[in-house]
Amino acid sequence: MSVSVLMTGASGTVGTALIRHWLHSGDLDRGELKVTAVTHEGGRTESGRVLPRHDGIRVVRGEITKPDLGLDPQALAELVGSTTHVCHLAASTRFGAPLEEIRRVNVGGTRHVFELAERCPRLQHVALASTVFVSGRRTGRVYENDLAHGAGFVNTYERSKYEAESLAHEFTGRVPVSVYRISTILGDSRSGSVQHYTAPHQALRIMSLGLASMLPGTPDYRVNLVPTELVAAAIARLILRPPSEIRTFHLAAPDEKCFTLEEMIETGYRQFDRLIPGWSRRRYPKPAIVSGETFDRFMESVEETGNPLLGGVMGALRHFAHQLLYPKEFDLTNTAVSIPGYEERVPDVRGYFGRVLETCVRTRWGSGVEGE
Ligand SMILES: NC(=O)c1ccc[n+]([C@@H]2O[C@H](COP(=O)([O-])OP(=O)(O)OC[C@H]3O[C@@H](n4cnc5c(N)ncnc54)[C@H](OP(=O)(O)O)[C@@H]3O)[C@@H](O)[C@H]2O)c1
């Protein structure tokens, strides 16, 4: 049986890793799988740099904020006729974006994708990428089958992804959807490569510059990080063979394979010392772990300095750091049942953190300039 995947967000961290996975597994080469990547105007794929050229990969121009993804009628008719699986990864991942703007992409875009999927006669499955942080300000153990809560959210991104997941419930019975709640991706655990430099990388960058004098949270907060290839392998497996009864999967690390916040700071400092010549001579004090109120006062004082460089760098922290005040553990039952050996296969962050940090330092956090 041939599989025809309509993929949004193919140029992102998860999309490129998934395509890489299918190239390595041979699925694309054997011709059993075809991917149509919907990429949007002004997006990263316009230059054609990101996606590999392959007979099994077709790129069409689209825009998820528009009905029918803004596809031209011919491309739309072809896609509706051929699609067997939809992999909806596209999202605005700007944590601090205004709510209406991020809703347009993450909620409106998801609705358009579901509406298109509903019209595909050969459709078997829709995969929706979500985040473990749809749990917002909840604390404690979070189960995969839980969604609704009134705890609130740390940023507009979390809220918009929660609303997108709620849409999946609205479409139950109309499209077969499974939801992949991804934890924070750090990079490829084998090569240390990083596709996009996101919140955790920026936090480490701020520390390397000696600018993170404080972080909110508690020392024993578990920082849940996962490697790119693990997420790609899990989605690749589950999207083609979705268990019939399970709808939501946590793609996260078990607690014992995660750093505590204190341990991450300690390890980061040791690694900077190893990777950046003369770093230890700068004697940057380690960030103090403080209450939310103290951290907010600190951020206000940074803003008051009016220093645009400092404000810009620290702004990256503002929209996600509060999540460190809501310790939680992500239950992995559904994923472990569906992927035997999943928990054993998750690499311990202690084993690959240094490799990823090496990439961050060498590329100057993605600036393209190599060296310290
Ligand atoms: N990376 C993580 O740590 C992480 C963690 C939890 C959940 N997730 C979820 O996993 C999914 C993939 O994340 P990612 O890290 O791969 O994201 P990413 O690297 O930020 O890439 C986002 C993708 O969405 C596309 N996109 C954005 N706006 C679009 C629009 N209006 N129309 C069409 N395409 C649009 C982008 O296309 P262009 O390249 O053309 O701009 C890009 O391919 C998202 O749903 C995200 O919420 C990611």
The ligand as an SDF file (V2000), in Angstrom:
LIG
                    3D

 48 52  0  0  0  0  0  0  0  0999 V2000
   11.0750   22.1020   18.8150 N   0  0  0  0  0  0  0  0  0  0  0  0
   10.5470   21.8440   19.9920 C   0  0  0  0  0  0  0  0  0  0  0  0
   11.2680   21.8080   21.0280 O   0  0  0  0  0  0  0  0  0  0  0  0
    9.0720   21.5580   20.1360 C   0  0  0  0  0  0  0  0  0  0  0  0
    8.6190   21.2500   21.4240 C   0  0  0  0  0  0  0  0  0  0  0  0
    7.2700   21.0030   21.6100 C   0  0  0  0  0  0  0  0  0  0  0  0
    6.3960   21.0600   20.5310 C   0  0  0  0  0  0  0  0  0  0  0  0
    6.8570   21.3730   19.2890 N   0  0  0  0  0  0  0  0  0  0  0  0
    5.8540   21.4220   18.2000 C   0  0  0  0  0  0  0  0  0  0  0  0
    6.3150   20.6510   17.1010 O   0  0  0  0  0  0  0  0  0  0  0  0
    5.9300   21.2630   15.8790 C   0  0  0  0  0  0  0  0  0  0  0  0
    7.1490   21.5060   15.0370 C   0  0  0  0  0  0  0  0  0  0  0  0
    8.0150   22.3620   15.7770 O   0  0  0  0  0  0  0  0  0  0  0  0
    9.4220   22.8020   15.2260 P   0  0  0  0  0  0  0  0  0  0  0  0
   10.3170   22.9720   16.3870 O   0  0  0  0  0  0  0  0  0  0  0  0
    9.8030   21.9100   14.1150 O   0  0  0  0  0  0  0  0  0  0  0  0
    9.0480   24.2560   14.6980 O   0  0  0  0  0  0  0  0  0  0  0  0
    9.9680   25.2920   13.9210 P   0  0  0  0  0  0  0  0  0  0  0  0
   11.3390   24.7680   13.7850 O   0  0  0  0  0  0  0  0  0  0  0  0
    9.7370   26.6260   14.5470 O   0  0  0  0  0  0  0  0  0  0  0  0
    9.2770   25.2990   12.4890 O   0  0  0  0  0  0  0  0  0  0  0  0
    7.9670   25.7450   12.3200 C   0  0  0  0  0  0  0  0  0  0  0  0
    7.4730   25.2890   10.9730 C   0  0  0  0  0  0  0  0  0  0  0  0
    6.1560   25.8100   10.7670 O   0  0  0  0  0  0  0  0  0  0  0  0
    6.1040   26.4440    9.5000 C   0  0  0  0  0  0  0  0  0  0  0  0
    5.1320   27.5340    9.5230 N   0  0  0  0  0  0  0  0  0  0  0  0
    5.0650   28.5480   10.4230 C   0  0  0  0  0  0  0  0  0  0  0  0
    4.0380   29.3590   10.1040 N   0  0  0  0  0  0  0  0  0  0  0  0
    3.4370   28.8270    9.0060 C   0  0  0  0  0  0  0  0  0  0  0  0
    2.3220   29.2100    8.2100 C   0  0  0  0  0  0  0  0  0  0  0  0
    1.6110   30.3010    8.4990 N   0  0  0  0  0  0  0  0  0  0  0  0
    1.9660   28.4360    7.1200 N   0  0  0  0  0  0  0  0  0  0  0  0
    2.7020   27.3310    6.8180 C   0  0  0  0  0  0  0  0  0  0  0  0
    3.7870   26.9120    7.5440 N   0  0  0  0  0  0  0  0  0  0  0  0
    4.1290   27.6700    8.6190 C   0  0  0  0  0  0  0  0  0  0  0  0
    7.5210   26.9290    9.2590 C   0  0  0  0  0  0  0  0  0  0  0  0
    7.6970   27.1080    7.8670 O   0  0  0  0  0  0  0  0  0  0  0  0
    8.8600   27.9820    7.2010 P   0  0  0  0  0  0  0  0  0  0  0  0
   10.1230   27.2290    7.3740 O   0  0  0  0  0  0  0  0  0  0  0  0
    8.4260   28.0100    5.7660 O   0  0  0  0  0  0  0  0  0  0  0  0
    8.8560   29.2930    7.9080 O   0  0  0  0  0  0  0  0  0  0  0  0
    8.3430   25.7690    9.8170 C   0  0  0  0  0  0  0  0  0  0  0  0
    8.4230   24.7390    8.8670 O   0  0  0  0  0  0  0  0  0  0  0  0
    5.1760   22.5450   16.2450 C   0  0  0  0  0  0  0  0  0  0  0  0
    3.8100   22.2670   16.1880 O   0  0  0  0  0  0  0  0  0  0  0  0
    5.6120   22.8220   17.6750 C   0  0  0  0  0  0  0  0  0  0  0  0
    4.6040   23.5000   18.3790 O   0  0  0  0  0  0  0  0  0  0  0  0
    8.1780   21.6280   19.0600 C   0  0  0  0  0  0  0  0  0  0  0  0
  1  2  1  0
  2  3  2  0
  2  4  1  0
  4  5  1  0
  4 48  2  0
  5  6  2  0
  6  7  1  0
  7  8  2  0
  8  9  1  0
  8 48  1  0
  9 10  1  0
  9 46  1  0
 10 11  1  0
 11 12  1  0
 11 44  1  0
 12 13  1  0
 13 14  1  0
 14 15  2  0
 14 16  1  0
 14 17  1  0
 17 18  1  0
 18 19  2  0
 18 20  1  0
 18 21  1  0
 21 22  1  0
 22 23  1  0
 23 24  1  0
 23 42  1  0
 24 25  1  0
 25 26  1  0
 25 36  1  0
 26 27  1  0
 26 35  1  0
 27 28  2  0
 28 29  1  0
 29 30  1  0
 29 35  2  0
 30 31  1  0
 30 32  2  0
 32 33  1  0
 33 34  2  0
 34 35  1  0
 36 37  1  0
 36 42  1  0
 37 38  1  0
 38 39  2  0
 38 40  1  0
 38 41  1  0
 42 43  1  0
 44 45  1  0
 44 46  1  0
 46 47  1  0
M  CHG  2   8   1  16  -1
M  END
$$$$
